């Protein structure tokens, strides 16, 4: 029952987000909309992209699967990347939310090349 509520709330947020007018978003978040934020409704759902000046990003796609049937569901897939200046690392999180719940995978990448990698590249 809790999973059904989570899916319903996720679907509701996605529908509200895809139906928001650009004028309202310009009023609430003017710098994000004009510089870093992109949202595009599609026939099947929506696409969303956010790029922060510090290098962090978020990309998301929502699709309505089996529309008009009893098995209709919203599936949301996406990634977000955060950058830590102190350690010079990126943390990349990939996620999927569907009728089976919210699932994530993540990867941590160091932006600096290791000394071994530099030696092997030099020959």
Biopython code that builds the backbone (N, CA, C, O; Angstrom):
import numpy as np
from Bio.PDB.StructureBuilder import StructureBuilder

atoms = [
    (1, "UNK", "N", (0.817, -1.196, 0.000)),
    (1, "UNK", "CA", (0.000, 0.000, 0.000)),
    (1, "UNK", "C", (0.857, 1.254, 0.000)),
    (1, "UNK", "O", (0.523, 2.230, -0.671)),
    (2, "UNK", "N", (1.960, 1.242, 0.746)),
    (2, "UNK", "CA", (2.835, 2.410, 0.801)),
    (2, "UNK", "C", (3.478, 2.669, -0.555)),
    (2, "UNK", "O", (3.634, 3.820, -0.962)),
    (3, "UNK", "N", (3.853, 1.595, -1.258)),
    (3, "UNK", "CA", (4.464, 1.763, -2.581)),
    (3, "UNK", "C", (3.472, 2.407, -3.547)),
    (3, "UNK", "O", (3.859, 3.224, -4.382)),
    (4, "UNK", "N", (2.208, 2.045, -3.436)),
    (4, "UNK", "CA", (1.189, 2.637, -4.303)),
    (4, "UNK", "C", (1.048, 4.126, -4.028)),
    (4, "UNK", "O", (0.883, 4.918, -4.956)),
    (5, "UNK", "N", (1.113, 4.510, -2.754)),
    (5, "UNK", "CA", (1.037, 5.931, -2.407)),
    (5, "UNK", "C", (2.236, 6.684, -2.948)),
    (5, "UNK", "O", (2.092, 7.800, -3.446)),
    (6, "UNK", "N", (3.429, 6.086, -2.858)),
    (6, "UNK", "CA", (4.644, 6.722, -3.373)),
    (6, "UNK", "C", (4.552, 6.924, -4.877)),
    (6, "UNK", "O", (4.925, 7.979, -5.390)),
    (7, "UNK", "N", (4.061, 5.921, -5.580)),
    (7, "UNK", "CA", (3.915, 6.039, -7.032)),
    (7, "UNK", "C", (2.897, 7.124, -7.363)),
    (7, "UNK", "O", (3.104, 7.913, -8.285)),
    (8, "UNK", "N", (1.799, 7.165, -6.612)),
    (8, "UNK", "CA", (0.782, 8.187, -6.856)),
    (8, "UNK", "C", (1.344, 9.581, -6.645)),
    (8, "UNK", "O", (1.112, 10.474, -7.460)),
    (9, "UNK", "N", (2.088, 9.778, -5.551)),
    (9, "UNK", "CA", (2.672, 11.092, -5.262)),
    (9, "UNK", "C", (3.685, 11.465, -6.333)),
    (9, "UNK", "O", (3.725, 12.614, -6.773)),
    (10, "UNK", "N", (4.511, 10.499, -6.762)),
    (10, "UNK", "CA", (5.495, 10.759, -7.811)),
    (10, "UNK", "C", (4.798, 11.150, -9.106)),
    (10, "UNK", "O", (5.220, 12.085, -9.786)),
    (11, "UNK", "N", (3.727, 10.431, -9.447)),
    (11, "UNK", "CA", (2.982, 10.749, -10.662)),
    (11, "UNK", "C", (2.347, 12.132, -10.562)),
    (11, "UNK", "O", (2.355, 12.894, -11.529)),
    (12, "UNK", "N", (1.799, 12.453, -9.398)),
    (12, "UNK", "CA", (1.172, 13.753, -9.200)),
    (12, "UNK", "C", (2.187, 14.884, -9.347)),
    (12, "UNK", "O", (1.908, 15.892, -9.996)),
    (13, "UNK", "N", (3.363, 14.715, -8.746)),
    (13, "UNK", "CA", (4.415, 15.735, -8.855)),
    (13, "UNK", "C", (4.846, 15.889, -10.310)),
    (13, "UNK", "O", (5.053, 17.005, -10.785)),
    (14, "UNK", "N", (4.980, 14.767, -11.014)),
    (14, "UNK", "CA", (5.393, 14.839, -12.419)),
    (14, "UNK", "C", (4.356, 15.554, -13.266)),
    (14, "UNK", "O", (4.702, 16.359, -14.131)),
    (15, "UNK", "N", (3.089, 15.262, -13.021)),
    (15, "UNK", "CA", (2.023, 15.926, -13.790)),
    (15, "UNK", "C", (2.006, 17.408, -13.485)),
    (15, "UNK", "O", (1.896, 18.226, -14.398)),
    (16, "UNK", "N", (2.114, 17.770, -12.215)),
    (16, "UNK", "CA", (2.134, 19.186, -11.853)),
    (16, "UNK", "C", (3.347, 19.891, -12.431)),
    (16, "UNK", "O", (3.245, 21.020, -12.910)),
    (17, "UNK", "N", (4.508, 19.220, -12.387)),
    (17, "UNK", "CA", (5.728, 19.833, -12.917)),
    (17, "UNK", "C", (5.631, 20.031, -14.420)),
    (17, "UNK", "O", (6.084, 21.047, -14.946)),
    (18, "UNK", "N", (5.034, 19.054, -15.120)),
    (18, "UNK", "CA", (4.942, 19.184, -16.571)),
    (18, "UNK", "C", (3.883, 20.197, -16.986)),
    (18, "UNK", "O", (3.925, 20.703, -18.108)),
    (19, "UNK", "N", (2.926, 20.507, -16.095)),
    (19, "UNK", "CA", (1.882, 21.445, -16.475)),
    (19, "UNK", "C", (2.135, 22.866, -15.976)),
    (19, "UNK", "O", (1.352, 23.770, -16.269)),
    (20, "UNK", "N", (3.218, 23.074, -15.229)),
    (20, "UNK", "CA", (3.530, 24.432, -14.756)),
    (20, "UNK", "C", (3.834, 25.334, -15.944)),
    (20, "UNK", "O", (4.494, 24.918, -16.896)),
    (21, "UNK", "N", (3.363, 26.538, -15.885)),
    (21, "UNK", "CA", (3.646, 27.464, -16.976)),
    (21, "UNK", "C", (5.016, 28.086, -16.774)),
    (21, "UNK", "O", (5.483, 28.230, -15.644)),
    (22, "UNK", "N", (5.649, 28.450, -17.863)),
    (22, "UNK", "CA", (6.966, 29.080, -17.787)),
    (22, "UNK", "C", (6.875, 30.424, -17.071)),
    (22, "UNK", "O", (7.833, 30.835, -16.415)),
    (23, "UNK", "N", (5.745, 31.115, -17.185)),
    (23, "UNK", "CA", (5.589, 32.392, -16.500)),
    (23, "UNK", "C", (5.664, 32.257, -14.996)),
    (23, "UNK", "O", (6.292, 33.077, -14.327)),
    (24, "UNK", "N", (5.027, 31.225, -14.457)),
    (24, "UNK", "CA", (5.086, 30.980, -13.019)),
    (24, "UNK", "C", (6.515, 30.645, -12.602)),
    (24, "UNK", "O", (7.001, 31.155, -11.592)),
    (25, "UNK", "N", (7.183, 29.800, -13.362)),
    (25, "UNK", "CA", (8.563, 29.440, -13.027)),
    (25, "UNK", "C", (9.492, 30.643, -13.145)),
    (25, "UNK", "O", (10.424, 30.776, -12.351)),
    (26, "UNK", "N", (9.257, 31.522, -14.119)),
    (26, "UNK", "CA", (10.060, 32.742, -14.227)),
    (26, "UNK", "C", (9.886, 33.614, -13.000)),
    (26, "UNK", "O", (10.835, 34.263, -12.561)),
    (27, "UNK", "N", (8.697, 33.638, -12.446)),
    (27, "UNK", "CA", (8.430, 34.445, -11.268)),
    (27, "UNK", "C", (9.078, 33.835, -10.023)),
    (27, "UNK", "O", (9.647, 34.554, -9.201)),
    (28, "UNK", "N", (8.992, 32.509, -9.885)),
    (28, "UNK", "CA", (9.507, 31.839, -8.691)),
    (28, "UNK", "C", (11.024, 31.646, -8.756)),
    (28, "UNK", "O", (11.725, 31.928, -7.785)),
    (29, "UNK", "N", (11.529, 31.171, -9.887)),
    (29, "UNK", "CA", (12.959, 30.864, -10.033)),
    (29, "UNK", "C", (13.513, 31.527, -11.288)),
    (29, "UNK", "O", (13.813, 30.827, -12.255)),
    (30, "UNK", "N", (13.658, 32.840, -11.308)),
    (30, "UNK", "CA", (14.049, 33.507, -12.555)),
    (30, "UNK", "C", (15.425, 33.120, -13.062)),
    (30, "UNK", "O", (15.587, 32.920, -14.266)),
    (31, "UNK", "N", (16.427, 33.006, -12.193)),
    (31, "UNK", "CA", (17.771, 32.704, -12.694)),
    (31, "UNK", "C", (17.893, 31.255, -13.123)),
    (31, "UNK", "O", (18.634, 30.956, -14.059)),
    (32, "UNK", "N", (17.183, 30.342, -12.460)),
    (32, "UNK", "CA", (17.263, 28.938, -12.840)),
    (32, "UNK", "C", (16.622, 28.725, -14.204)),
    (32, "UNK", "O", (17.196, 28.046, -15.055)),
    (33, "UNK", "N", (15.448, 29.293, -14.424)),
    (33, "UNK", "CA", (14.736, 29.080, -15.670)),
    (33, "UNK", "C", (15.513, 29.669, -16.836)),
    (33, "UNK", "O", (15.669, 29.011, -17.865)),
    (34, "UNK", "N", (15.996, 30.880, -16.699)),
    (34, "UNK", "CA", (16.614, 31.545, -17.835)),
    (34, "UNK", "C", (18.024, 31.050, -18.122)),
    (34, "UNK", "O", (18.486, 31.163, -19.257)),
    (35, "UNK", "N", (18.720, 30.505, -17.133)),
    (35, "UNK", "CA", (20.104, 30.134, -17.371)),
    (35, "UNK", "C", (20.396, 28.648, -17.287)),
    (35, "UNK", "O", (21.197, 28.146, -18.076)),
    (36, "UNK", "N", (19.774, 27.919, -16.356)),
    (36, "UNK", "CA", (20.230, 26.566, -16.058)),
    (36, "UNK", "C", (19.170, 25.481, -16.212)),
    (36, "UNK", "O", (19.510, 24.299, -16.159)),
    (37, "UNK", "N", (17.919, 25.829, -16.397)),
    (37, "UNK", "CA", (16.816, 24.888, -16.296)),
    (37, "UNK", "C", (16.160, 24.669, -17.651)),
    (37, "UNK", "O", (15.899, 25.628, -18.377)),
    (38, "UNK", "N", (15.891, 23.407, -17.997)),
    (38, "UNK", "CA", (15.149, 23.103, -19.215)),
    (38, "UNK", "C", (14.144, 22.002, -18.913)),
    (38, "UNK", "O", (14.486, 20.996, -18.292)),
    (39, "UNK", "N", (12.923, 22.190, -19.344)),
    (39, "UNK", "CA", (11.907, 21.155, -19.208)),
    (39, "UNK", "C", (11.120, 21.102, -20.494)),
    (39, "UNK", "O", (10.699, 22.131, -21.021)),
    (40, "UNK", "N", (10.922, 19.897, -21.000)),
    (40, "UNK", "CA", (10.194, 19.741, -22.251)),
    (40, "UNK", "C", (9.151, 18.647, -22.106)),
    (40, "UNK", "O", (9.501, 17.482, -21.917)),
    (41, "UNK", "N", (7.875, 19.003, -22.192)),
    (41, "UNK", "CA", (6.850, 17.955, -22.187)),
    (41, "UNK", "C", (6.940, 17.170, -23.489)),
    (41, "UNK", "O", (7.197, 17.739, -24.550)),
    (42, "UNK", "N", (6.730, 15.883, -23.404)),
    (42, "UNK", "CA", (6.722, 15.028, -24.589)),
    (42, "UNK", "C", (5.360, 14.363, -24.686)),
    (42, "UNK", "O", (4.543, 14.467, -23.771)),
    (43, "UNK", "N", (5.120, 13.685, -25.788)),
    (43, "UNK", "CA", (3.846, 13.004, -25.974)),
    (43, "UNK", "C", (3.635, 11.935, -24.907)),
    (43, "UNK", "O", (2.513, 11.712, -24.452)),
    (44, "UNK", "N", (4.717, 11.280, -24.515)),
    (44, "UNK", "CA", (4.624, 10.181, -23.557)),
    (44, "UNK", "C", (4.861, 10.612, -22.112)),
    (44, "UNK", "O", (4.563, 9.837, -21.204)),
    (45, "UNK", "N", (5.388, 11.824, -21.855)),
    (45, "UNK", "CA", (5.713, 12.240, -20.490)),
    (45, "UNK", "C", (6.428, 13.578, -20.474)),
    (45, "UNK", "O", (5.868, 14.597, -20.876)),
    (46, "UNK", "N", (7.687, 13.568, -19.999)),
    (46, "UNK", "CA", (8.459, 14.811, -19.915)),
    (46, "UNK", "C", (9.957, 14.515, -19.881)),
    (46, "UNK", "O", (10.386, 13.398, -19.593)),
    (47, "UNK", "N", (10.731, 15.545, -20.183)),
    (47, "UNK", "CA", (12.195, 15.531, -20.038)),
    (47, "UNK", "C", (12.572, 16.759, -19.226)),
    (47, "UNK", "O", (11.970, 17.822, -19.375)),
    (48, "UNK", "N", (13.565, 16.606, -18.371)),
    (48, "UNK", "CA", (13.953, 17.669, -17.454)),
    (48, "UNK", "C", (15.476, 17.709, -17.375)),
    (48, "UNK", "O", (16.122, 16.662, -17.332)),
    (49, "UNK", "N", (16.053, 18.910, -17.354)),
    (49, "UNK", "CA", (17.510, 19.060, -17.236)),
    (49, "UNK", "C", (17.826, 20.299, -16.409)),
    (49, "UNK", "O", (17.214, 21.352, -16.589)),
    (50, "UNK", "N", (18.786, 20.163, -15.503)),
    (50, "UNK", "CA", (19.217, 21.268, -14.660)),
    (50, "UNK", "C", (20.730, 21.226, -14.580)),
    (50, "UNK", "O", (21.303, 20.191, -14.240)),
    (51, "UNK", "N", (21.389, 22.341, -14.890)),
    (51, "UNK", "CA", (22.847, 22.429, -14.823)),
    (51, "UNK", "C", (23.222, 23.611, -13.940)),
    (51, "UNK", "O", (22.920, 24.762, -14.258)),
    (52, "UNK", "N", (23.883, 23.309, -12.826)),
    (52, "UNK", "CA", (24.333, 24.358, -11.913)),
    (52, "UNK", "C", (25.692, 24.887, -12.349)),
    (52, "UNK", "O", (26.448, 24.163, -12.997)),
    (53, "UNK", "N", (26.021, 26.124, -12.013)),
    (53, "UNK", "CA", (27.315, 26.692, -12.380)),
    (53, "UNK", "C", (28.499, 25.943, -11.742)),
    (53, "UNK", "O", (29.609, 25.992, -12.272)),
    (54, "UNK", "N", (28.278, 25.256, -10.619)),
    (54, "UNK", "CA", (29.379, 24.562, -9.954)),
    (54, "UNK", "C", (29.702, 23.210, -10.580)),
    (54, "UNK", "O", (30.597, 22.513, -10.101)),
    (55, "UNK", "N", (28.996, 22.825, -11.637)),
    (55, "UNK", "CA", (29.264, 21.559, -12.312)),
    (55, "UNK", "C", (28.285, 20.455, -11.980)),
    (55, "UNK", "O", (28.333, 19.390, -12.596)),
    (56, "UNK", "N", (27.401, 20.675, -11.027)),
    (56, "UNK", "CA", (26.391, 19.677, -10.695)),
    (56, "UNK", "C", (25.299, 19.686, -11.762)),
    (56, "UNK", "O", (24.935, 20.744, -12.276)),
    (57, "UNK", "N", (24.779, 18.505, -12.091)),
    (57, "UNK", "CA", (23.741, 18.401, -13.113)),
    (57, "UNK", "C", (22.660, 17.429, -12.664)),
    (57, "UNK", "O", (22.877, 16.599, -11.781)),
    (58, "UNK", "N", (21.497, 17.546, -13.284)),
    (58, "UNK", "CA", (20.415, 16.593, -13.075)),
    (58, "UNK", "C", (19.666, 16.450, -14.387)),
    (58, "UNK", "O", (19.280, 17.445, -15.001)),
    (59, "UNK", "N", (19.462, 15.216, -14.816)),
    (59, "UNK", "CA", (18.682, 14.924, -16.009)),
    (59, "UNK", "C", (17.656, 13.868, -15.647)),
    (59, "UNK", "O", (17.964, 12.908, -14.941)),
    (60, "UNK", "N", (16.431, 14.049, -16.136)),
    (60, "UNK", "CA", (15.359, 13.135, -15.766)),
    (60, "UNK", "C", (14.393, 12.993, -16.923)),
    (60, "UNK", "O", (14.178, 13.928, -17.695)),
    (61, "UNK", "N", (13.815, 11.807, -17.030)),
    (61, "UNK", "CA", (12.819, 11.546, -18.052)),
    (61, "UNK", "C", (11.680, 10.760, -17.408)),
    (61, "UNK", "O", (11.918, 9.758, -16.733)),
    (62, "UNK", "N", (10.464, 11.206, -17.614)),
    (62, "UNK", "CA", (9.288, 10.501, -17.112)),
    (62, "UNK", "C", (8.451, 10.036, -18.273)),
    (62, "UNK", "O", (8.200, 10.796, -19.208)),
    (63, "UNK", "N", (8.010, 8.779, -18.225)),
    (63, "UNK", "CA", (7.228, 8.197, -19.310)),
    (63, "UNK", "C", (6.021, 7.485, -18.705)),
    (63, "UNK", "O", (6.150, 6.770, -17.711)),
    (64, "UNK", "N", (4.859, 7.680, -19.302)),
    (64, "UNK", "CA", (3.676, 6.944, -18.885)),
    (64, "UNK", "C", (3.641, 5.656, -19.691)),
    (64, "UNK", "O", (3.506, 5.671, -20.914)),
    (65, "UNK", "N", (3.763, 4.543, -18.981)),
    (65, "UNK", "CA", (3.759, 3.234, -19.625)),
    (65, "UNK", "C", (2.328, 2.686, -19.638)),
    (65, "UNK", "O", (1.570, 2.886, -18.689)),
    (66, "UNK", "N", (1.973, 2.003, -20.709)),
    (66, "UNK", "CA", (0.650, 1.383, -20.881)),
    (66, "UNK", "C", (-0.492, 2.371, -20.642)),
    (66, "UNK", "O", (-1.375, 2.105, -19.826)),
    (67, "UNK", "N", (-0.486, 3.515, -21.348)),
    (67, "UNK", "CA", (-1.535, 4.512, -21.095)),
    (67, "UNK", "C", (-2.931, 3.989, -21.438)),
    (67, "UNK", "O", (-3.128, 3.287, -22.429)),
    (68, "UNK", "N", (-3.886, 4.353, -20.590)),
    (68, "UNK", "CA", (-5.266, 3.978, -20.832)),
    (68, "UNK", "C", (-5.620, 2.547, -20.470)),
    (68, "UNK", "O", (-6.720, 2.086, -20.775)),
    (69, "UNK", "N", (-4.708, 1.839, -19.826)),
    (69, "UNK", "CA", (-4.975, 0.456, -19.423)),
    (69, "UNK", "C", (-4.918, 0.366, -17.900)),
    (69, "UNK", "O", (-4.441, 1.294, -17.246)),
    (70, "UNK", "N", (-5.392, -0.721, -17.336)),
    (70, "UNK", "CA", (-5.280, -0.881, -15.877)),
    (70, "UNK", "C", (-3.830, -0.963, -15.397)),
    (70, "UNK", "O", (-3.552, -0.720, -14.223)),
    (71, "UNK", "N", (-2.907, -1.301, -16.296)),
    (71, "UNK", "CA", (-1.499, -1.394, -15.935)),
    (71, "UNK", "C", (-0.754, -0.071, -16.124)),
    (71, "UNK", "O", (0.474, -0.045, -16.045)),
    (72, "UNK", "N", (-1.475, 1.028, -16.373)),
    (72, "UNK", "CA", (-0.840, 2.329, -16.589)),
    (72, "UNK", "C", (-0.003, 2.719, -15.372)),
    (72, "UNK", "O", (-0.434, 2.576, -14.228)),
    (73, "UNK", "N", (1.207, 3.217, -15.651)),
    (73, "UNK", "CA", (2.089, 3.655, -14.571)),
    (73, "UNK", "C", (3.067, 4.699, -15.097)),
    (73, "UNK", "O", (3.364, 4.748, -16.290)),
    (74, "UNK", "N", (3.554, 5.519, -14.198)),
    (74, "UNK", "CA", (4.584, 6.501, -14.511)),
    (74, "UNK", "C", (5.935, 5.895, -14.151)),
    (74, "UNK", "O", (6.129, 5.417, -13.034)),
    (75, "UNK", "N", (6.860, 5.916, -15.091)),
    (75, "UNK", "CA", (8.216, 5.453, -14.844)),
    (75, "UNK", "C", (9.132, 6.661, -14.988)),
    (75, "UNK", "O", (9.123, 7.336, -16.018)),
    (76, "UNK", "N", (9.920, 6.930, -13.955)),
    (76, "UNK", "CA", (10.842, 8.061, -13.954)),
    (76, "UNK", "C", (12.259, 7.509, -13.890)),
    (76, "UNK", "O", (12.580, 6.698, -13.021)),
    (77, "UNK", "N", (13.108, 7.956, -14.822)),
    (77, "UNK", "CA", (14.504, 7.540, -14.861)),
    (77, "UNK", "C", (15.364, 8.788, -14.931)),
    (77, "UNK", "O", (14.987, 9.764, -15.580)),
    (78, "UNK", "N", (16.505, 8.771, -14.278)),
    (78, "UNK", "CA", (17.354, 9.940, -14.352)),
    (78, "UNK", "C", (18.690, 9.761, -13.679)),
    (78, "UNK", "O", (18.990, 8.711, -13.112)),
    (79, "UNK", "N", (19.490, 10.814, -13.755)),
    (79, "UNK", "CA", (20.792, 10.847, -13.099)),
    (79, "UNK", "C", (20.982, 12.225, -12.495)),
    (79, "UNK", "O", (20.431, 13.214, -12.977)),
    (80, "UNK", "N", (21.762, 12.272, -11.442)),
    (80, "UNK", "CA", (22.231, 13.564, -10.964)),
    (80, "UNK", "C", (23.674, 13.421, -10.525)),
    (80, "UNK", "O", (24.086, 12.397, -9.980)),
    (81, "UNK", "N", (24.421, 14.468, -10.777)),
    (81, "UNK", "CA", (25.846, 14.495, -10.496)),
    (81, "UNK", "C", (26.123, 15.668, -9.575)),
    (81, "UNK", "O", (25.662, 16.784, -9.815)),
    (82, "UNK", "N", (26.874, 15.410, -8.527)),
    (82, "UNK", "CA", (27.303, 16.489, -7.644)),
    (82, "UNK", "C", (28.821, 16.536, -7.652)),
    (82, "UNK", "O", (29.485, 15.505, -7.768)),
    (83, "UNK", "N", (29.357, 17.726, -7.529)),
    (83, "UNK", "CA", (30.797, 17.918, -7.551)),
    (83, "UNK", "C", (31.249, 18.454, -6.202)),
    (83, "UNK", "O", (30.673, 19.412, -5.686)),
    (84, "UNK", "N", (32.282, 17.836, -5.628)),
    (84, "UNK", "CA", (32.869, 18.271, -4.361)),
    (84, "UNK", "C", (34.217, 18.910, -4.662)),
    (84, "UNK", "O", (35.158, 18.220, -5.056)),
    (85, "UNK", "N", (34.317, 20.231, -4.477)),
    (85, "UNK", "CA", (35.550, 20.946, -4.783)),
    (85, "UNK", "C", (36.703, 20.547, -3.873)),
    (85, "UNK", "O", (37.855, 20.537, -4.306)),
    (86, "UNK", "N", (36.410, 20.216, -2.613)),
    (86, "UNK", "CA", (37.467, 19.874, -1.660)),
    (86, "UNK", "C", (38.198, 18.599, -2.054)),
    (86, "UNK", "O", (39.421, 18.523, -1.941)),
    (87, "UNK", "N", (37.454, 17.595, -2.518)),
    (87, "UNK", "CA", (38.088, 16.318, -2.886)),
    (87, "UNK", "C", (38.240, 16.156, -4.392)),
    (87, "UNK", "O", (38.810, 15.165, -4.849)),
    (88, "UNK", "N", (37.742, 17.110, -5.169)),
    (88, "UNK", "CA", (37.800, 17.082, -6.625)),
    (88, "UNK", "C", (37.177, 15.806, -7.177)),
    (88, "UNK", "O", (37.736, 15.168, -8.069)),
    (89, "UNK", "N", (36.012, 15.437, -6.638)),
    (89, "UNK", "CA", (35.337, 14.222, -7.089)),
    (89, "UNK", "C", (33.903, 14.519, -7.513)),
    (89, "UNK", "O", (33.258, 15.437, -7.009)),
    (90, "UNK", "N", (33.431, 13.715, -8.452)),
    (90, "UNK", "CA", (32.046, 13.736, -8.890)),
    (90, "UNK", "C", (31.350, 12.510, -8.315)),
    (90, "UNK", "O", (31.910, 11.413, -8.330)),
    (91, "UNK", "N", (30.150, 12.684, -7.816)),
    (91, "UNK", "CA", (29.316, 11.560, -7.411)),
    (91, "UNK", "C", (28.145, 11.514, -8.384)),
    (91, "UNK", "O", (27.369, 12.464, -8.486)),
    (92, "UNK", "N", (28.028, 10.400, -9.094)),
    (92, "UNK", "CA", (26.989, 10.237, -10.097)),
    (92, "UNK", "C", (25.977, 9.229, -9.559)),
    (92, "UNK", "O", (26.337, 8.101, -9.224)),
    (93, "UNK", "N", (24.720, 9.636, -9.477)),
    (93, "UNK", "CA", (23.658, 8.766, -8.997)),
    (93, "UNK", "C", (22.661, 8.556, -10.130)),
    (93, "UNK", "O", (22.147, 9.517, -10.702)),
    (94, "UNK", "N", (22.393, 7.298, -10.447)),
    (94, "UNK", "CA", (21.401, 6.933, -11.453)),
    (94, "UNK", "C", (20.208, 6.334, -10.723)),
    (94, "UNK", "O", (20.393, 5.543, -9.798)),
    (95, "UNK", "N", (18.994, 6.690, -11.114)),
    (95, "UNK", "CA", (17.823, 6.196, -10.399)),
    (95, "UNK", "C", (16.688, 5.865, -11.345)),
    (95, "UNK", "O", (16.595, 6.378, -12.460)),
    (96, "UNK", "N", (15.821, 4.980, -10.852)),
    (96, "UNK", "CA", (14.598, 4.599, -11.537)),
    (96, "UNK", "C", (13.497, 4.508, -10.494)),
    (96, "UNK", "O", (13.690, 3.922, -9.429)),
    (97, "UNK", "N", (12.352, 5.084, -10.796)),
    (97, "UNK", "CA", (11.191, 4.971, -9.924)),
    (97, "UNK", "C", (10.036, 4.454, -10.768)),
    (97, "UNK", "O", (9.669, 5.052, -11.779)),
    (98, "UNK", "N", (9.469, 3.331, -10.334)),
    (98, "UNK", "CA", (8.348, 2.742, -11.047)),
    (98, "UNK", "C", (7.457, 2.006, -10.059)),
    (98, "UNK", "O", (7.537, 2.249, -8.855)),
    (99, "UNK", "N", (6.618, 1.119, -10.545)),
    (99, "UNK", "CA", (5.686, 0.419, -9.656)),
    (99, "UNK", "C", (6.412, -0.440, -8.628)),
    (99, "UNK", "O", (5.838, -0.783, -7.594)),
    (100, "UNK", "N", (7.658, -0.790, -8.897)),
    (100, "UNK", "CA", (8.434, -1.615, -7.970)),
    (100, "UNK", "C", (9.216, -0.792, -6.962)),
    (100, "UNK", "O", (9.935, -1.359, -6.140)),
    (101, "UNK", "N", (9.098, 0.532, -7.001)),
    (101, "UNK", "CA", (9.771, 1.386, -6.032)),
    (101, "UNK", "C", (10.884, 2.217, -6.642)),
    (101, "UNK", "O", (10.996, 2.340, -7.861)),
    (102, "UNK", "N", (11.697, 2.779, -5.775)),
    (102, "UNK", "CA", (12.794, 3.681, -6.136)),
    (102, "UNK", "C", (14.104, 2.919, -6.002)),
    (102, "UNK", "O", (14.427, 2.412, -4.928)),
    (103, "UNK", "N", (14.863, 2.838, -7.102)),
    (103, "UNK", "CA", (16.129, 2.109, -7.094)),
    (103, "UNK", "C", (17.244, 3.048, -7.551)),
    (103, "UNK", "O", (17.078, 3.810, -8.503)),
    (104, "UNK", "N", (18.382, 2.982, -6.857)),
    (104, "UNK", "CA", (19.511, 3.840, -7.217)),
    (104, "UNK", "C", (20.775, 3.018, -7.409)),
    (104, "UNK", "O", (20.922, 1.921, -6.871)),
    (105, "UNK", "N", (21.669, 3.578, -8.184)),
    (105, "UNK", "CA", (23.045, 3.099, -8.318)),
    (105, "UNK", "C", (23.903, 4.353, -8.317)),
    (105, "UNK", "O", (23.476, 5.399, -8.806)),
    (106, "UNK", "N", (25.106, 4.258, -7.775)),
    (106, "UNK", "CA", (25.948, 5.443, -7.792)),
    (106, "UNK", "C", (27.386, 5.078, -8.115)),
    (106, "UNK", "O", (27.801, 3.925, -7.998)),
    (107, "UNK", "N", (28.131, 6.091, -8.524)),
    (107, "UNK", "CA", (29.533, 5.940, -8.891)),
    (107, "UNK", "C", (30.255, 7.193, -8.435)),
    (107, "UNK", "O", (29.739, 8.301, -8.581)),
    (108, "UNK", "N", (31.443, 7.022, -7.885)),
    (108, "UNK", "CA", (32.265, 8.161, -7.463)),
    (108, "UNK", "C", (33.475, 8.211, -8.385)),
    (108, "UNK", "O", (34.188, 7.220, -8.543)),
    (109, "UNK", "N", (33.701, 9.372, -8.993)),
    (109, "UNK", "CA", (34.820, 9.546, -9.916)),
    (109, "UNK", "C", (35.704, 10.692, -9.442)),
    (109, "UNK", "O", (35.208, 11.763, -9.091)),
    (110, "UNK", "N", (36.993, 10.467, -9.433)),
    (110, "UNK", "CA", (37.958, 11.518, -9.110)),
    (110, "UNK", "C", (38.320, 12.216, -10.413)),
    (110, "UNK", "O", (38.648, 11.553, -11.397)),
    (111, "UNK", "N", (38.266, 13.523, -10.434)),
    (111, "UNK", "CA", (38.570, 14.274, -11.663)),
    (111, "UNK", "C", (40.057, 14.295, -11.977)),
    (111, "UNK", "O", (40.447, 14.429, -13.136)),
    (112, "UNK", "N", (40.887, 14.163, -10.949)),
    (112, "UNK", "CA", (42.335, 14.181, -11.181)),
    (112, "UNK", "C", (42.793, 12.805, -11.642)),
    (112, "UNK", "O", (42.270, 11.784, -11.195)),
    (113, "UNK", "N", (43.758, 12.786, -12.525)),
    (113, "UNK", "CA", (44.342, 11.513, -12.952)),
    (113, "UNK", "C", (45.351, 11.050, -11.912)),
    (113, "UNK", "O", (46.104, 11.851, -11.358)),
    (114, "UNK", "N", (45.354, 9.758, -11.658)),
    (114, "UNK", "CA", (46.312, 9.210, -10.703)),
    (114, "UNK", "C", (47.707, 9.220, -11.318)),
    (114, "UNK", "O", (47.836, 9.258, -12.542)),
    (115, "UNK", "N", (48.761, 9.186, -10.489)),
    (115, "UNK", "CA", (50.134, 9.155, -11.025)),
    (115, "UNK", "C", (50.364, 7.967, -11.939)),
    (115, "UNK", "O", (51.075, 8.088, -12.936)),
    (116, "UNK", "N", (49.770, 6.807, -11.618)),
    (116, "UNK", "CA", (49.914, 5.627, -12.474)),
    (116, "UNK", "C", (49.299, 5.841, -13.848)),
    (116, "UNK", "O", (49.861, 5.418, -14.858)),
    (117, "UNK", "N", (48.154, 6.490, -13.885)),
    (117, "UNK", "CA", (47.498, 6.756, -15.157)),
    (117, "UNK", "C", (48.323, 7.745, -16.000)),
    (117, "UNK", "O", (48.408, 7.604, -17.220)),
    (118, "UNK", "N", (48.923, 8.738, -15.345)),
    (118, "UNK", "CA", (49.759, 9.697, -16.057)),
    (118, "UNK", "C", (51.001, 9.014, -16.631)),
    (118, "UNK", "O", (51.395, 9.301, -17.762)),
    (119, "UNK", "N", (51.625, 8.106, -15.858)),
    (119, "UNK", "CA", (52.800, 7.382, -16.341)),
    (119, "UNK", "C", (52.459, 6.520, -17.532)),
    (119, "UNK", "O", (53.200, 6.504, -18.514)),
    (120, "UNK", "N", (51.344, 5.795, -17.466)),
    (120, "UNK", "CA", (50.975, 4.910, -18.577)),
    (120, "UNK", "C", (50.601, 5.724, -19.817)),
    (120, "UNK", "O", (50.827, 5.265, -20.937)),
    (121, "UNK", "N", (50.047, 6.898, -19.648)),
    (121, "UNK", "CA", (49.693, 7.742, -20.791)),
    (121, "UNK", "C", (50.943, 8.324, -21.431)),
    (121, "UNK", "O", (50.977, 8.561, -22.638)),
    (122, "UNK", "N", (51.978, 8.556, -20.612)),
    (122, "UNK", "CA", (53.221, 9.132, -21.132)),
    (122, "UNK", "C", (54.057, 8.076, -21.867)),
    (122, "UNK", "O", (54.943, 8.420, -22.649)),
    (123, "UNK", "N", (53.785, 6.837, -21.625)),
    (123, "UNK", "CA", (54.492, 5.773, -22.353)),
    (123, "UNK", "C", (55.423, 5.099, -21.480)),
    (123, "UNK", "O", (56.111, 4.173, -21.908)),
]
sb = StructureBuilder()
sb.init_structure("model")
sb.init_model(0)
sb.init_chain("A")
sb.init_seg("    ")
for serial, (resi, resn, name, xyz) in enumerate(atoms, 1):
    if name == "N":
        sb.init_residue(resn, " ", resi, " ")
    sb.init_atom(name, np.array(xyz, "f"), 0.0, 1.0, " ", f" {name:<3s}", serial, name[0])
structure = sb.get_structure()
